Amino acid sequence: MSAQGTGIVIAIDGPSGSGKSSTAKGVAKARELRYLDTGAMYRALTWWMLHHGVDVSDPAAVAAEVSRPVITMGTDPGDPTVKVDGHDVTADIRGERVTTNVSAVSAVPEARELLVRTQREVIEAARAESAGIVVEGRDITTVVAPEAPVKLFITASAEARAQRRSKEVRTGDVAATQADLARRDRLDSNRAHSPLTRTEDALELDTTGLTLDEVIALVVKLADEAGGE
């Protein structure tokens, strides 16, 4: 990461349902930082592919189209909007069809290269123009911002993750949700490019028995200790 900006970068990785999104937004609000959900960017790209009839199971087809959509991310933790070609898709990208297909799109190297470049640009802008940014996803500590002073890998038990995600998407089928999370874990952890993994210098934080406020307070303390204003 270049030294263009002086704002702090808090990098958070972890699987779906671990609490990383709620934590990241809470920390950003507490410390008046910007916020970036990189997973939403892959969802936005997946939404565009599906909307335009691209076969997302064909990596070559996805690669051929990755540069076409214009994805714009809002970095206000209180209102993290996502737009594709000027159209607000913040709600649309959370639908079942996108959720089912996002891992396939995320595994395409050309998609990752393009979005990682964009993510780094957002980070540098935030460092230069604000107190910093909290960035969450699956390859933030390993690929996107490996030099971040605060690096966390957030986890939770399979049961807790399924309960949280079921509540988030308003479905009562916790068992089906847990099975889908396990499927995504396998895909995200075993893909050839930028798999979900924990670096040795990232603090692993199991949120199963912690309240959201407790997790946020812990991360804020880590940021303070790292020297962020």
C-alpha positions as CSV (number, residue, x, y, z in Angstrom):
1,M,0.0,0.0,0.0
2,S,1.4,3.4,-0.9
3,A,2.0,6.2,1.5
4,Q,-0.2,8.7,-0.3
5,G,-2.7,9.0,2.6
6,T,-2.4,9.1,6.4
7,G,-5.7,7.7,7.4
8,I,-5.9,4.4,9.2
9,V,-7.0,1.2,7.4
10,I,-8.8,-1.5,9.4
11,A,-8.9,-4.8,7.4
12,I,-11.5,-7.4,8.3
13,D,-11.8,-10.8,6.7
14,G,-14.1,-13.7,7.5
15,P,-16.8,-16.0,6.2
16,S,-20.5,-15.1,5.7
17,G,-22.5,-14.7,8.9
18,S,-19.5,-14.3,11.1
19,G,-20.5,-10.7,12.1
20,K,-17.8,-8.9,10.1
21,S,-20.2,-6.6,8.3
22,S,-22.0,-5.4,11.4
23,T,-18.6,-5.1,13.1
24,A,-17.1,-3.2,10.3
25,K,-19.9,-0.7,10.0
26,G,-20.1,-0.3,13.8
27,V,-16.4,0.4,14.1
28,A,-16.5,2.9,11.2
29,K,-19.4,4.8,12.8
30,A,-17.6,4.8,16.2
31,R,-14.4,6.2,14.9
32,E,-16.0,8.3,12.1
33,L,-14.3,6.4,9.3
34,R,-15.4,5.4,5.9
35,Y,-16.6,1.9,5.2
36,L,-16.2,-0.5,2.2
37,D,-18.0,-3.8,1.8
38,T,-15.9,-5.5,-0.9
39,G,-18.3,-8.5,-1.0
40,A,-21.0,-6.1,-2.2
41,M,-18.8,-5.3,-5.2
42,Y,-18.7,-8.9,-6.2
43,R,-22.4,-9.2,-5.7
44,A,-22.9,-6.1,-7.9
45,L,-20.8,-7.6,-10.6
46,T,-22.8,-10.8,-10.3
47,W,-26.1,-8.9,-10.5
48,W,-25.0,-7.2,-13.7
49,M,-23.9,-10.5,-15.2
50,L,-27.2,-12.2,-14.4
51,H,-29.2,-9.1,-15.5
52,H,-27.4,-9.2,-18.9
53,G,-27.8,-12.9,-19.4
54,V,-24.1,-13.8,-19.0
55,D,-23.5,-17.5,-18.2
56,V,-21.8,-17.1,-14.8
57,S,-20.8,-20.7,-14.8
58,D,-18.4,-20.0,-17.7
59,P,-15.3,-18.1,-16.5
60,A,-14.4,-17.0,-20.0
61,A,-17.8,-15.5,-20.5
62,V,-17.5,-13.6,-17.2
63,A,-14.0,-12.5,-18.0
64,A,-15.1,-11.1,-21.3
65,E,-17.6,-8.8,-19.6
66,V,-16.0,-7.7,-16.4
67,S,-15.0,-4.2,-17.6
68,R,-18.4,-3.2,-18.8
69,P,-20.4,-2.4,-15.6
70,V,-19.7,0.8,-13.7
71,I,-19.9,-0.1,-10.0
72,T,-20.0,2.8,-7.5
73,M,-19.7,2.1,-3.8
74,G,-21.0,4.5,-1.1
75,T,-18.6,4.6,1.8
76,D,-20.9,6.1,4.4
77,P,-21.3,3.3,7.1
78,G,-24.7,4.6,7.8
79,D,-25.8,4.3,4.2
80,P,-23.5,2.0,2.2
81,T,-25.2,2.3,-1.2
82,V,-24.2,0.2,-4.2
83,K,-24.9,1.4,-7.7
84,V,-24.4,-0.3,-11.1
85,D,-24.4,1.9,-14.1
86,G,-26.1,4.6,-12.0
87,H,-28.9,2.2,-10.8
88,D,-29.2,1.6,-7.1
89,V,-28.9,-2.2,-6.5
90,T,-28.3,-2.1,-2.8
91,A,-31.3,-4.3,-2.1
92,D,-31.2,-6.3,-5.4
93,I,-27.7,-7.7,-4.8
94,R,-28.9,-9.5,-1.6
95,G,-31.4,-11.7,-3.5
96,E,-31.2,-15.4,-3.5
97,R,-30.1,-15.6,-7.2
98,V,-27.1,-13.3,-6.6
99,T,-26.2,-15.1,-3.4
100,T,-26.2,-18.5,-5.2
101,N,-23.9,-17.3,-8.0
102,V,-21.6,-14.8,-6.4
103,S,-18.9,-17.4,-5.5
104,A,-18.6,-18.4,-9.1
105,V,-18.1,-14.9,-10.3
106,S,-15.7,-14.1,-7.5
107,A,-13.5,-17.0,-8.5
108,V,-12.8,-15.5,-12.0
109,P,-9.2,-14.0,-11.9
110,E,-10.2,-11.1,-14.2
111,A,-13.0,-10.1,-11.9
112,R,-10.8,-10.2,-8.9
113,E,-8.0,-8.2,-10.6
114,L,-10.4,-5.5,-11.6
115,L,-12.3,-5.2,-8.3
116,V,-9.1,-5.4,-6.2
117,R,-7.7,-2.5,-8.2
118,T,-10.9,-0.5,-7.6
119,Q,-10.9,-1.4,-3.9
120,R,-7.4,-0.1,-3.5
121,E,-8.3,3.2,-5.2
122,V,-11.2,3.6,-2.7
123,I,-8.9,2.9,0.2
124,E,-6.3,5.4,-0.9
125,A,-8.9,8.1,-1.5
126,A,-10.3,7.5,2.0
127,R,-6.8,7.6,3.6
128,A,-6.1,10.9,1.8
129,E,-9.4,12.6,2.4
130,S,-10.6,11.3,5.8
131,A,-9.5,9.7,9.1
132,G,-9.4,6.3,7.3
133,I,-11.5,3.4,6.3
134,V,-12.8,0.0,7.5
135,V,-12.7,-2.6,4.7
136,E,-14.3,-6.0,5.0
137,G,-14.4,-9.0,2.8
138,R,-12.5,-12.3,2.2
139,D,-9.1,-11.2,0.9
140,I,-8.6,-7.9,2.5
141,T,-5.7,-8.8,4.9
142,T,-4.1,-11.2,2.3
143,V,-4.5,-9.3,-1.0
144,V,-6.2,-5.9,-0.9
145,A,-4.6,-4.3,2.1
146,P,-1.9,-6.6,3.5
147,E,-0.1,-3.7,5.1
148,A,-3.1,-2.5,7.1
149,P,-2.1,-1.7,10.7
150,V,-5.2,-3.5,12.1
151,K,-6.0,-6.9,10.6
152,L,-8.7,-9.2,11.8
153,F,-10.1,-12.6,10.8
154,I,-13.6,-12.8,12.3
155,T,-15.3,-16.1,12.8
156,A,-18.2,-17.7,14.6
157,S,-19.6,-21.2,15.1
158,A,-21.5,-22.7,12.2
159,E,-24.7,-22.6,14.2
160,A,-24.4,-18.9,15.2
161,R,-23.5,-17.9,11.6
162,A,-26.6,-19.7,10.3
163,Q,-28.9,-18.1,12.9
164,R,-27.5,-14.6,12.1
165,R,-27.8,-15.0,8.3
166,S,-31.3,-16.5,8.6
167,K,-32.4,-13.5,10.6
168,E,-30.8,-11.1,8.1
169,V,-32.5,-12.6,5.1
170,R,-35.7,-13.3,7.0
171,T,-35.9,-17.0,6.5
172,G,-36.8,-19.5,9.2
173,D,-34.9,-22.4,7.5
174,V,-31.7,-22.3,9.6
175,A,-30.6,-25.8,8.5
176,A,-30.8,-24.8,4.8
177,T,-29.0,-21.6,5.5
178,Q,-26.2,-23.4,7.3
179,A,-25.8,-25.8,4.4
180,D,-25.6,-22.9,2.0
181,L,-23.0,-21.2,4.2
182,A,-20.9,-24.4,4.2
183,R,-21.1,-24.6,0.4
184,R,-19.9,-21.0,0.1
185,D,-17.1,-21.6,2.6
186,R,-15.9,-24.5,0.5
187,L,-15.9,-22.5,-2.7
188,D,-14.4,-19.4,-1.2
189,S,-11.6,-21.3,0.7
190,N,-10.6,-23.5,-2.2
191,R,-10.7,-21.2,-5.1
192,A,-7.3,-20.8,-6.9
193,H,-7.2,-17.0,-6.7
194,S,-7.3,-15.1,-3.4
195,P,-9.0,-17.8,-1.3
196,L,-10.5,-17.0,2.1
197,T,-7.7,-17.6,4.6
198,R,-6.2,-16.1,7.7
199,T,-2.8,-14.5,7.7
200,E,-0.4,-15.1,10.6
201,D,-0.5,-11.5,11.6
202,A,-4.3,-11.2,11.6
203,L,-6.0,-11.5,14.9
204,E,-8.6,-14.3,14.9
205,L,-11.7,-13.2,16.7
206,D,-14.5,-15.7,17.5
207,T,-17.7,-13.6,17.9
208,T,-19.9,-16.6,18.9
209,G,-20.2,-15.7,22.6
210,L,-19.8,-11.9,22.2
211,T,-22.3,-9.1,21.7
212,L,-21.9,-6.8,18.8
213,D,-21.0,-3.9,21.1
214,E,-18.3,-6.0,22.7
215,V,-16.7,-6.9,19.4
216,I,-16.9,-3.3,18.2
217,A,-15.3,-2.0,21.4
218,L,-12.4,-4.5,21.0
219,V,-11.7,-3.5,17.4
220,V,-11.8,0.2,18.3
221,K,-9.3,-0.5,21.1
222,L,-7.0,-2.3,18.6
223,A,-7.3,0.7,16.3
224,D,-6.4,3.1,19.1
225,E,-3.4,1.0,20.0
226,A,-2.3,1.0,16.3
227,G,-2.1,4.7,16.4
228,G,-5.2,5.8,14.6
229,E,-6.5,9.2,15.7
